[in-house]
């Protein structure tokens, strides 16, 4: 069997989808060394993988000024990948693996060109883990997703080009075109969605393997009184803005005002690092507000999901046929939300124009019009039938594993 190096970034939406695949590879006899930040050690240990932590210099990260809610141009994302991921992490990953040998590498797509550099320096084939939609065209052409405003694009381009040239010299590798830095490199790309949900899937060749979301039990999920969800109401509505963008107290106030008279049980996950403060006194009686809930279990009971439209949360909701009210905030969320709305499984609201009346109207529409549930189920069927992490492990091992 083979020895595998798995490298990903420290984000829930990038780590959680890989857990089932890693465990399946281990169960199939592969030796997996998984590298991520220390906070994910316990979670990865449950898969049977060997965990190694790389360090994140948070001071350096803050000095770089990266905030996904403030990306105004595709080059901001390229800059983030170069300076916030490749420059920061590649030296330590290579240092920790210099006396090791591996048979193949699986790396997160946010490493982009950095994953190709790792594979070249280690001399092994590569697999790209794509936990968002796969790019069907260069990110540089997706300008409509961003709001450039008065950004000095020329200065940003110069910084990106200078950083890329420096990295190419440092590792003695060929310098790609700027638009290719964010590409999904790899001999095989594992995409954690279905071809039906992926926009423009016909533009992607057979090196893209669509396996659907990796839905596995989370042993670190908190306890939750699931039996209380329908004790007073017939409908259940789940509200969560993800694991990063959870501290918008004004949004929670809007929810309390919008939904206090709707006869449904609302479950609000407001984030373990968020403090509701004085808002705690204004929580309506039809709300269960907690810092963290077992999302998969709650979604299985939910009739609608109000979300930021992060790829992970959206996929999990659709996997369980739950229609959505989406308030995208940053990154790829507008793209995900647009796709769900186009396929009829939810509605998109503009955060900058959000009012209690708009929130209430959208939720009632999703709850009361059967077409949203119908289309959510159609997408859910495609996700459940995509093959899952077992097929991904089998395909990877057939290509790269030792007999």
C-alpha positions in Angstrom: 0.0 0.0 0.0 1.0 3.6 -0.5 2.2 6.4 1.8 0.1 9.6 1.3 0.7 13.2 2.2 -2.5 15.2 2.6 -2.2 19.0 3.0 -5.1 21.4 3.5 -5.9 24.8 4.8 -7.3 25.5 8.3 -10.9 26.1 7.6 -14.0 24.0 8.5 -15.3 24.0 5.0 -12.0 22.6 3.7 -11.2 20.1 6.4 -14.6 18.6 7.2 -15.3 17.4 3.6 -12.0 15.4 3.6 -12.6 13.4 6.7 -14.6 10.6 5.1 -12.0 10.3 2.2 -9.1 10.2 4.6 -10.7 7.6 6.8 -11.6 5.5 3.8 -8.0 5.6 2.5 -6.7 4.5 5.9 -9.3 1.8 6.1 -8.2 0.6 2.7 -4.6 0.2 3.9 -3.0 3.5 2.9 -0.7 5.3 5.3 -1.9 8.9 5.4 0.1 11.8 6.9 -2.3 14.8 7.2 -0.9 18.3 7.7 -3.0 21.2 8.9 -3.1 23.6 11.9 -2.9 22.2 15.5 -6.6 22.9 16.2 -7.6 20.1 13.9 -5.4 17.4 15.5 -8.2 15.7 17.4 -10.6 15.6 14.5 -8.0 14.2 12.1 -6.8 11.6 14.7 -10.3 10.1 14.6 -9.7 9.1 10.9 -6.6 7.1 11.7 -4.3 9.4 9.9 -1.0 10.6 11.3 -1.3 14.3 12.1 1.4 16.9 11.7 0.8 20.5 12.5 2.3 23.3 10.5 2.3 26.7 12.2 0.5 29.9 11.3 2.1 33.1 12.3 -1.0 35.0 13.1 0.8 38.3 13.4 2.2 38.0 9.9 -1.3 37.0 8.7 -2.8 40.1 10.3 0.0 42.3 8.8 -0.8 41.0 5.4 -4.3 42.3 5.9 -6.3 39.5 4.4 -10.0 39.5 5.1 -12.2 37.5 2.7 -15.1 39.9 3.2 -12.9 42.7 1.7 -11.8 41.0 -1.5 -12.7 43.5 -4.3 -11.0 41.9 -7.3 -9.9 38.4 -8.5 -6.3 39.5 -7.9 -7.0 39.9 -4.2 -7.7 36.2 -4.1 -4.5 35.4 -6.1 -2.6 37.7 -3.7 -4.1 35.8 -0.7 -3.1 32.4 -2.2 0.5 33.6 -2.9 1.3 35.5 0.3 -1.2 34.0 2.7 -0.8 30.3 1.8 2.0 29.5 -0.5 4.7 31.8 0.9 3.6 31.1 4.5 3.2 27.3 4.4 5.3 25.7 1.7 8.7 26.3 3.5 7.6 24.5 6.7 5.7 21.7 4.8 8.8 21.0 2.8 11.0 21.2 5.9 8.8 18.7 7.8 8.8 16.2 4.9 12.4 16.5 3.6 13.4 13.2 5.2 10.2 11.4 4.2 9.1 9.6 1.1 5.5 9.6 -0.2 3.8 8.0 -3.1 1.3 10.7 -3.9 0.1 14.1 -2.6 -3.4 15.3 -2.0 -3.6 19.1 -1.5 -6.4 21.6 -1.0 -7.3 23.6 -4.1 -6.5 26.9 -2.3 -2.9 26.0 -2.6 -3.3 26.3 -6.3 0.1 26.6 -7.9 1.6 25.8 -4.5 0.3 22.3 -4.7 2.0 21.8 -8.0 5.3 23.1 -6.5 4.9 20.6 -3.6 4.4 17.7 -6.0 7.4 18.8 -8.1 9.7 19.2 -5.1 8.6 15.9 -3.6 8.7 14.1 -7.0 5.3 12.5 -6.7 1.9 12.7 -8.5 -0.8 15.0 -7.2 -4.5 15.0 -6.4 -6.4 18.2 -5.9 -9.1 18.4 -3.2 -11.8 20.8 -4.5 -14.2 21.6 -1.7 -15.9 24.5 -3.6 -17.2 24.6 -7.1 -14.4 23.9 -9.6 -13.3 26.8 -11.7 -14.4 26.3 -15.3 -12.5 29.4 -16.4 -9.7 31.5 -15.0 -10.7 33.4 -11.8 -9.5 36.6 -13.5 -12.6 36.5 -15.8 -15.0 36.4 -12.9 -14.8 40.1 -12.2 -18.6 40.5 -11.9 -18.5 38.6 -8.6 -16.4 41.4 -7.1 -16.8 45.1 -6.4 -13.5 46.8 -7.3 -14.6 50.3 -6.4 -11.6 52.6 -6.5 -9.1 49.8 -6.2 -5.6 50.4 -7.7 -5.7 47.2 -9.9 -2.3 48.1 -11.5 -0.5 48.2 -8.2 -2.2 45.0 -7.0 -1.1 43.2 -10.2 2.4 44.4 -9.8 2.5 43.0 -6.2 1.1 39.7 -7.3 3.6 39.4 -10.2 6.5 40.3 -7.9 5.5 37.7 -5.3 5.0 35.0 -7.9 8.4 35.7 -9.4 10.0 35.5 -6.0 8.4 32.1 -5.3 9.4 30.8 -8.7 13.1 31.8 -7.9 12.9 30.4 -4.4 11.8 26.9 -5.5 13.5 26.9 -8.9 10.2 26.2 -10.8 8.6 27.6 -13.9 6.5 30.7 -13.4 2.9 30.2 -14.6 0.7 32.9 -16.1 -0.9 35.0 -13.4 -4.4 33.7 -14.2 -3.1 30.1 -13.7 -1.9 30.6 -10.2 -5.4 29.8 -8.8 -6.0 26.9 -11.1 -6.9 23.4 -9.9 -3.6 21.6 -10.4 -3.3 17.9 -10.1 -3.4 14.7 -12.1 -6.8 14.1 -10.6 -9.3 16.6 -9.0 -11.7 15.3 -6.4 -14.7 17.7 -6.4 -17.0 17.4 -3.4 -20.2 18.1 -5.3 -22.2 16.5 -8.2 -21.9 17.3 -11.9 -25.5 18.4 -11.9 -24.9 21.0 -9.2 -21.5 22.2 -10.6 -22.0 25.2 -13.0 -20.7 24.6 -16.6 -19.7 21.0 -15.7 -19.5 20.2 -19.4 -16.3 22.4 -19.6 -14.4 20.0 -17.2 -12.7 16.9 -18.5 -12.4 13.4 -17.0 -9.6 14.5 -14.6 -12.4 16.0 -12.5 -14.1 13.3 -10.4 -17.4 14.5 -8.8 -18.1 12.6 -5.6 -20.8 14.7 -3.8 -20.4 16.1 -0.3 -18.6 14.0 2.2 -21.3 13.5 4.9 -19.8 11.7 7.9 -20.7 11.7 11.6 -18.9 14.4 13.6 -17.8 12.9 16.9 -17.1 16.3 18.4 -20.6 17.6 17.7 -22.3 18.9 20.9 -25.4 17.4 22.5 -28.7 18.9 21.4 -32.4 18.3 22.3 -33.6 17.2 18.9 -36.8 15.9 20.5 -37.8 19.5 21.3 -37.7 20.7 17.7 -41.3 19.8 16.9 -42.7 19.8 20.4 -44.5 23.2 19.8 -44.4 23.8 16.0 -44.7 21.8 12.8 -42.0 23.7 11.0 -38.2 23.9 11.8 -36.0 26.7 10.5 -32.2 26.6 11.0 -30.1 29.7 10.9 -26.3 29.7 10.6 -23.8 32.1 9.0 -20.9 29.6 9.0 -17.9 29.3 11.3 -16.1 32.5 10.3 -18.7 35.2 9.6 -20.8 34.8 12.7 -20.4 38.0 14.7 -22.9 40.2 13.0 -25.2 41.0 15.9 -27.3 43.3 13.7 -28.2 40.4 11.6 -29.4 38.4 14.6 -31.6 41.4 15.7 -33.1 41.4 12.2 -33.9 37.7 12.5 -35.5 38.1 15.9 -37.7 40.9 14.6 -38.6 39.2 11.3 -39.5 35.8 12.7 -40.9 36.3 16.2 -44.5 35.9 15.0 -43.9 33.0 12.6 -45.3 29.7 14.1 -42.1 27.7 13.6 -39.2 26.5 15.7 -36.1 28.5 14.9 -32.6 27.2 15.7 -29.9 29.8 15.6 -26.2 28.8 15.7 -24.4 32.1 16.5 -20.8 30.9 16.8 -18.7 29.8 19.7 -16.7 33.1 19.6 -19.7 35.3 19.5 -21.3 36.9 22.6 -24.9 38.0 22.2 -24.6 40.4 25.2 -27.8 42.4 25.6 -29.4 40.6 22.6 -29.9 37.6 24.9 -32.8 39.4 26.6 -34.6 39.9 23.2 -34.5 36.4 21.9 -38.1 35.4 21.0 -39.7 32.3 22.6 -39.8 30.5 19.3 -35.9 30.6 19.1 -33.3 28.2 20.3 -30.1 30.2 20.2 -26.8 28.3 20.9 -23.1 29.0 20.1 -22.8 25.7 18.3 -25.2 23.0 17.2 -24.8 19.6 15.5 -25.5 20.9 12.0 -26.1 17.6 10.2 -28.6 16.4 12.8 -30.5 19.7 12.8 -30.6 19.9 9.0 -32.2 16.4 8.8 -35.1 18.0 10.8 -35.2 21.3 9.1 -37.8 22.7 6.6 -35.6 25.6 5.6 -32.1 26.9 6.1 -31.1 30.6 6.4 -27.4 30.7 5.5 -24.4 32.6 4.1 -24.3 30.1 1.3 -20.9 28.7 2.1 -20.3 25.6 -0.1 -20.1 23.2 2.8 -23.3 24.3 4.6 -25.2 24.6 1.3 -24.1 21.1 0.2 -25.1 19.6 3.5 -28.5 21.3 3.4 -29.2 20.1 -0.1 -28.0 16.6 0.7 -30.9 16.5 3.1 -33.3 18.1 0.6 -33.6 21.4 2.6 -34.4 24.6 0.6 -32.5 27.8 1.4 -32.7 31.5 2.0 -29.2 32.7 1.2 -27.4 35.9 2.3 -24.0 35.6 0.6 -21.2 37.7 2.2 -17.9 37.0 0.5 -15.6 34.6 -1.3 -17.5 32.1 -3.5 -20.8 32.5 -1.6 -22.4 34.7 -4.3 -21.6 32.0 -6.9 -23.0 29.2 -4.8 -26.1 31.2 -4.0 -26.7 32.1 -7.6 -26.5 28.4 -8.6 -29.0 27.3 -6.0 -31.4 30.1 -7.0 -31.0 29.2 -10.7 -31.9 25.6 -10.0 -35.0 26.7 -8.0 -33.9 25.4 -4.6 -33.8 28.8 -2.8 -33.8 32.6 -2.8 -30.9 35.1 -2.6 -31.1 38.3 -0.5 -28.8 41.2 -0.6 -27.2 41.8 2.8 -26.8 45.5 2.2 -30.6 45.9 1.6 -31.8 43.4 4.2 -34.9 44.3 6.2 -37.1 42.3 8.6 -39.9 42.4 6.0 -37.6 41.1 3.2 -36.3 38.3 5.5 -39.8 37.3 6.5 -41.2 37.3 3.0 -38.3 35.2 1.6 -38.6 32.6 4.3 -42.4 32.3 4.0 -42.0 31.9 0.2 -39.5 29.1 0.6 -41.6 27.4 3.3 -44.9 27.6 1.6 -44.1 27.1 -2.1 -43.6 23.3 -2.7 -41.3 24.0 -5.8 -38.4 24.9 -3.5 -38.5 21.6 -1.7 -39.0 19.8 -4.9 -35.9 21.3 -6.5 -33.8 20.9 -3.3 -34.6 17.2 -3.5 -33.6 17.0 -7.1 -30.2 18.4 -6.3 -30.0 16.3 -3.2 -30.6 13.1 -5.3 -27.7 14.1 -7.5 -25.4 14.7 -4.4 -26.4 11.4 -2.8 -25.9 9.5 -6.0 -22.5 11.0 -6.9 -20.4 8.1 -5.5 -19.0 9.6 -2.3 -15.7 9.2 -0.6 -15.6 5.5 -1.2 -15.5 5.9 -4.9 -13.0 8.7 -4.5 -10.7 6.5 -2.5 -11.0 3.6 -5.0 -10.2 5.9 -8.0 -7.2 7.5 -6.3 -5.8 4.1 -5.2 -6.3 2.6 -8.7 -4.2 5.4 -10.1 -1.4 6.0 -7.6 -1.3 3.3 -4.9 1.2 0.5 -4.8 -0.2 -3.0 -5.2 
